[in-house]
Structures are given as structure tokens and as C-alpha cells.
Amino acid sequence: MNHNLITVLFGLAASLSWGAGDFSGGLAARRSNVLSVVIAAYTLGFAILIALAFMWSEPFPSALDMFWGTVAGLAGAVGLVAFYQALAVGRMGITAPIAAVLGAALPVIFSAFFVGLPNTFQLTGFVLALIAVWFISRPERAMGRPKGLGLALLAGLGFGSFFILIDKVSPHAIFWPLAAARLSSIIFILAIVLIRRQEVLPKKAAFPFVILAGSLDAAGNAFFVLATHSGRLDVAAVLSSLYSAVTVLLASIFLKERLTRFQAIGILVALIAIPLISL
């Protein structure tokens, strides 16, 4: 099978897993504190990744691989906390798309400099996919105060850095570096929660959704690493970043939330982008 097609399939699998995980996490967050939900989901994901490492008899990686996993996890955690803070203080119609698009665009820029430009079809697909991410992440009406731009940029930088840094691990390393990433994320977010004196454990009503979110997030991370191991980072990152389309579609199906015109346009553009990226 064509290596690029394998990368595309793993990238799409990551977006499906992350999108469904975000949907489950959102349901959990309606029943408990957001960061406590993240800590619980990440802790479960950490346990799953450790179990998978043993099940697949994955050799314990080098210190360098564990280092890249650890710093990738910190970058992702910084991005996540900054993103939630940006949504809290800023204009959602600006902060959410900026964070999402920057997170997807950084690996594209990085790959262009260090790997080379993709073919014309893929480059066109990248542009369309980034437009799709912007539209899908944008609500019908901007809400909140016109603040939070710096936090949105920090969030996007954190998300994009996670993609770039986790790609640094050796081709044979999957679960151990991801477990290191999850552990560093847990420690960072736990420190934030303790400093703010918030609840560490989510409420019982949130636990079924926490279990789903943690399991799906771990799967998404594994699929993303498999995508980067099989092909270009930019292809893996851009396709994985379409997870927001999955989230809004699940919300439309199960919660009867109406798709906004921006989200509908974004999903259509994403469907055009995917085959172009796979060429």
C-alpha cells in the first residue's frame, strides 16, 4: 500500500478518535470542572498507553525518545490550558479558529523548511484543510470580549509544537513516549488545578464520559504517531486537525445541535481537501 495513503488513513483515524474524545470530554465537562475532567481522562489514557506498551512488547525507548515525549506533553498541556483561558476571556469567534489553524499550520511550515514542499495537490489540500479548520472552529456569532489573542496564539503554538515534538521520537517507539507525554501533561495541569484550589477529581456523573474521552484520546495519539512514522508530518498533522469536524457532527447527531453555516461550509471544504492530500 502507498505510504502516503497509510499516513492519510492513520491521520483520519486520529481525527476520528480525537473528535469523538473531545465530544465525550465535552459531555463530561458539563457535569464537572473542565480541568479535573482532563486530568482524569489523561490519567486513564496514561494507564492505557502503558498497558499497550507491555501488550505489544514495545522495547523501552532511549532517554532521548522519552525526552521528546515529555516536552511534547508539556507543550500540549500549555496549549490546552491557554486555549481554555482564551475561550474564557476572549472572543470565541476569534480565539478558537486562531488556535486551531495555528496548531495545524505550524507542522506544515516546519515540514516545508526541513523536509521540503509537498506536491501541488497536497499543498492545495493543506490550504483547503486549514480553511476548513477555521470555519469549523468558528461559531455563528462571535461571543465574549475582544481579548485573549495572545492566549489563542499560545494555544496554537502549544498544539503545533506537540505535533512537531512527538514526531521526533524513533520510528520503533510509539506507546512509551506517548505515556511520557501524558504524564508530563498530567503533572502540569494538576499543578494548575492545585494552585487554583479547584477540584482534582471529577464528579461521579462525569466518569462514564471521562472513560470514553481518555480511551479515545489515547487512541488518537497512537494513530497520530503511526501516521508520522509512515509518512510526512504535515500530512499527518493537517488531517488529524480535522477532529473538530467529527466533534460538531457528533453534537449534531446526538445532541441535536444545529450546524452553523460556517461549520457546514467547513465540513464540505474538508471533504474536498482530504482526497487532494491523499494524492
C-alpha positions as CSV (number, residue, x, y, z in Angstrom):
1,M,0.0,0.0,0.0
2,N,1.2,3.5,-0.8
3,H,2.9,5.1,2.2
4,N,1.1,8.4,1.8
5,L,-2.2,6.5,1.8
6,I,-1.3,4.8,5.0
7,T,-0.4,8.2,6.5
8,V,-3.8,9.6,5.4
9,L,-5.7,6.6,6.9
10,F,-3.8,6.9,10.2
11,G,-4.3,10.7,10.2
12,L,-8.0,10.4,9.6
13,A,-8.2,7.7,12.3
14,A,-6.5,10.1,14.7
15,S,-9.0,12.9,13.8
16,L,-12.0,10.5,14.4
17,S,-10.6,9.4,17.7
18,W,-9.7,12.9,18.9
19,G,-13.0,14.3,17.7
20,A,-15.1,11.6,19.4
21,G,-12.9,12.1,22.5
22,D,-13.5,15.8,22.6
23,F,-17.2,15.2,22.3
24,S,-17.1,12.8,25.2
25,G,-14.9,15.2,27.2
26,G,-17.4,18.0,26.5
27,L,-20.2,15.9,27.9
28,A,-18.1,15.2,31.0
29,A,-17.2,18.9,31.4
30,R,-20.9,19.7,31.5
31,R,-21.1,17.6,34.7
32,S,-17.8,18.6,36.4
33,N,-14.8,21.0,36.4
34,V,-13.1,21.0,33.0
35,L,-9.5,20.6,34.2
36,S,-10.5,17.8,36.6
37,V,-12.1,16.0,33.6
38,V,-8.9,16.5,31.6
39,I,-6.7,15.1,34.5
40,A,-8.9,12.1,34.9
41,A,-9.1,11.4,31.2
42,Y,-5.3,11.8,30.8
43,T,-4.6,9.6,33.7
44,L,-6.8,6.8,32.2
45,G,-5.0,7.4,28.8
46,F,-1.6,7.1,30.5
47,A,-2.6,3.8,32.0
48,I,-3.9,2.5,28.6
49,L,-0.7,3.6,26.9
50,I,1.4,1.8,29.5
51,A,-0.7,-1.4,29.1
52,L,-0.4,-1.2,25.3
53,A,3.4,-0.9,25.5
54,F,3.5,-4.1,27.5
55,M,1.0,-5.9,25.4
56,W,2.9,-5.1,22.2
57,S,6.2,-5.9,23.9
58,E,7.5,-2.5,22.8
59,P,11.1,-2.1,23.9
60,F,11.7,0.7,26.4
61,P,12.9,3.6,24.3
62,S,16.0,5.7,24.7
63,A,16.3,8.6,27.1
64,L,16.1,10.9,24.0
65,D,12.8,9.4,22.9
66,M,11.4,9.8,26.4
67,F,12.6,13.4,26.5
68,W,10.8,14.3,23.2
69,G,7.7,12.6,24.6
70,T,7.9,14.6,27.8
71,V,8.4,18.0,26.2
72,A,5.7,17.3,23.7
73,G,3.3,16.6,26.5
74,L,4.2,19.8,28.2
75,A,3.7,21.8,25.0
76,G,0.3,20.2,24.5
77,A,-0.7,20.9,28.1
78,V,0.4,24.5,27.9
79,G,-1.7,24.8,24.7
80,L,-4.7,23.2,26.3
81,V,-4.7,25.5,29.4
82,A,-4.1,28.6,27.2
83,F,-6.9,27.6,24.9
84,Y,-9.5,27.2,27.8
85,Q,-8.3,30.5,29.2
86,A,-8.6,32.2,25.8
87,L,-12.1,31.0,25.5
88,A,-12.9,32.3,29.0
89,V,-11.6,35.8,28.5
90,G,-11.7,36.4,24.8
91,R,-13.9,36.4,21.7
92,M,-14.7,32.8,20.9
93,G,-15.2,33.6,17.2
94,I,-11.5,34.7,17.0
95,T,-9.6,32.7,19.6
96,A,-10.9,29.2,18.7
97,P,-10.1,29.4,15.0
98,I,-6.7,31.1,15.6
99,A,-5.6,28.3,18.0
100,A,-6.9,25.5,15.7
101,V,-5.4,26.9,12.5
102,L,-2.1,27.8,14.0
103,G,-1.8,24.4,15.6
104,A,-2.3,22.8,12.2
105,A,-0.2,25.3,10.2
106,L,3.0,25.1,12.3
107,P,3.8,21.5,11.3
108,V,3.2,22.4,7.7
109,I,5.7,25.3,7.9
110,F,8.1,23.1,9.8
111,S,7.9,20.4,7.2
112,A,8.3,22.9,4.3
113,F,11.6,24.1,5.8
114,F,13.1,20.8,7.0
115,V,11.6,18.2,4.6
116,G,10.6,20.2,1.6
117,L,7.3,21.3,0.0
118,P,4.7,18.6,-0.7
119,N,3.3,18.2,-4.2
120,T,0.9,20.7,-5.7
121,F,-2.2,18.6,-4.9
122,Q,-1.2,18.2,-1.3
123,L,-0.4,21.8,-0.9
124,T,-3.8,22.8,-2.3
125,G,-5.3,20.3,0.1
126,F,-3.4,21.8,3.0
127,V,-4.8,25.3,2.3
128,L,-8.3,24.0,1.9
129,A,-8.0,21.9,5.1
130,L,-6.7,25.0,7.1
131,I,-9.7,27.0,5.8
132,A,-12.0,24.1,6.8
133,V,-10.5,24.1,10.3
134,W,-11.1,27.8,10.6
135,F,-14.7,27.6,9.6
136,I,-15.5,24.5,11.7
137,S,-14.0,26.2,14.8
138,R,-15.8,29.5,14.2
139,P,-19.3,29.9,15.9
140,E,-22.1,31.7,14.1
141,R,-21.6,34.8,16.2
142,A,-18.5,35.9,18.0
143,M,-19.1,35.8,21.7
144,G,-17.2,37.3,24.7
145,R,-14.9,40.3,25.0
146,P,-12.2,41.2,22.3
147,K,-9.4,39.8,24.4
148,G,-7.4,36.6,24.5
149,L,-5.5,36.9,21.3
150,G,-2.1,36.3,22.9
151,L,-3.6,33.2,24.7
152,A,-5.0,31.9,21.4
153,L,-1.6,32.3,19.8
154,L,0.0,30.5,22.7
155,A,-2.6,27.7,22.5
156,G,-1.9,27.2,18.8
157,L,1.8,27.3,19.4
158,G,1.4,24.6,22.1
159,F,-0.8,22.4,19.8
160,G,1.5,22.7,16.8
161,S,4.6,22.1,19.0
162,F,3.1,18.9,20.3
163,F,2.8,17.6,16.7
164,I,6.3,18.6,15.8
165,L,8.0,17.3,19.0
166,I,6.2,13.9,19.2
167,D,7.3,13.4,15.6
168,K,10.9,13.4,16.8
169,V,10.7,10.0,18.5
170,S,12.3,7.0,16.9
171,P,10.2,5.0,14.3
172,H,10.0,2.0,16.6
173,A,8.8,4.0,19.6
174,I,5.1,4.6,20.0
175,F,3.5,3.9,23.4
176,W,6.3,4.7,25.8
177,P,7.0,8.3,24.5
178,L,3.2,8.9,24.4
179,A,2.9,7.7,28.0
180,A,5.7,10.1,28.9
181,A,3.8,12.9,27.1
182,R,0.7,12.1,29.1
183,L,2.5,12.0,32.4
184,S,4.1,15.4,31.9
185,S,0.7,16.8,30.8
186,I,-1.0,15.4,33.9
187,I,1.7,16.9,36.2
188,F,1.4,20.3,34.6
189,I,-2.4,20.5,34.6
190,L,-2.5,19.1,38.2
191,A,-0.2,21.9,39.3
192,I,-2.5,24.5,37.7
193,V,-5.6,22.9,39.5
194,L,-3.9,22.8,42.9
195,I,-2.7,26.4,42.5
196,R,-6.2,27.5,41.7
197,R,-7.6,25.3,44.5
198,Q,-10.0,23.6,42.2
199,E,-11.4,20.1,42.4
200,V,-8.9,17.4,41.3
201,L,-11.4,14.6,40.8
202,P,-14.4,14.9,38.5
203,K,-17.9,14.3,39.8
204,K,-19.3,10.7,39.6
205,A,-21.8,11.7,36.9
206,A,-18.9,12.6,34.6
207,F,-17.0,9.3,34.9
208,P,-18.6,7.3,32.0
209,F,-17.8,10.1,29.6
210,V,-14.3,10.5,31.2
211,I,-13.6,6.9,30.4
212,L,-14.6,7.3,26.8
213,A,-12.6,10.6,26.5
214,G,-9.5,9.1,27.9
215,S,-9.6,5.9,25.8
216,L,-10.3,7.8,22.6
217,D,-7.6,10.4,23.3
218,A,-5.0,7.6,23.8
219,A,-6.1,6.0,20.6
220,G,-5.9,9.3,18.7
221,N,-2.4,9.9,20.0
222,A,-1.3,6.4,18.9
223,F,-2.8,6.9,15.4
224,F,-1.1,10.2,15.0
225,V,2.3,8.8,15.9
226,L,1.7,5.9,13.5
227,A,0.8,8.5,10.8
228,T,4.0,10.4,11.3
229,H,6.1,7.2,11.3
230,S,4.6,6.1,8.0
231,G,4.8,9.5,6.1
232,R,5.1,13.2,6.2
233,L,4.4,15.2,9.4
234,D,2.4,17.9,7.6
235,V,0.0,15.3,6.1
236,A,-0.5,13.6,9.5
237,A,-0.9,16.9,11.3
238,V,-3.4,18.6,8.9
239,L,-5.6,15.5,8.6
240,S,-5.5,14.9,12.4
241,S,-6.5,18.6,12.9
242,L,-9.9,17.9,11.3
243,Y,-11.1,16.4,14.5
244,S,-13.3,19.4,15.2
245,A,-15.5,18.3,12.3
246,V,-16.1,15.0,14.0
247,T,-17.0,16.7,17.2
248,V,-19.5,19.0,15.7
249,L,-21.1,16.2,13.7
250,L,-21.5,14.1,16.8
251,A,-23.0,17.0,18.6
252,S,-25.4,17.4,15.7
253,I,-26.4,13.7,15.7
254,F,-26.6,13.0,19.4
255,L,-27.3,16.4,21.0
256,K,-29.4,17.8,18.1
257,E,-27.2,20.8,17.9
258,R,-27.7,22.7,14.6
259,L,-24.6,23.0,12.4
260,T,-23.9,26.7,11.8
261,R,-23.4,27.8,8.2
262,F,-19.7,28.2,8.9
263,Q,-19.4,24.6,10.2
264,A,-21.3,23.2,7.2
265,I,-19.1,25.0,4.8
266,G,-16.0,23.9,6.7
267,I,-17.0,20.2,6.6
268,L,-17.7,20.4,2.8
269,V,-14.3,22.1,2.3
270,A,-12.6,19.3,4.4
271,L,-14.2,16.6,2.3
272,I,-12.6,18.3,-0.8
273,A,-9.3,18.6,1.0
274,I,-8.9,15.0,2.1
275,P,-8.6,13.4,-1.4
276,L,-6.2,16.1,-2.6
277,I,-3.9,15.5,0.4
278,S,-4.0,11.7,-0.3
279,L,-2.7,12.2,-3.9
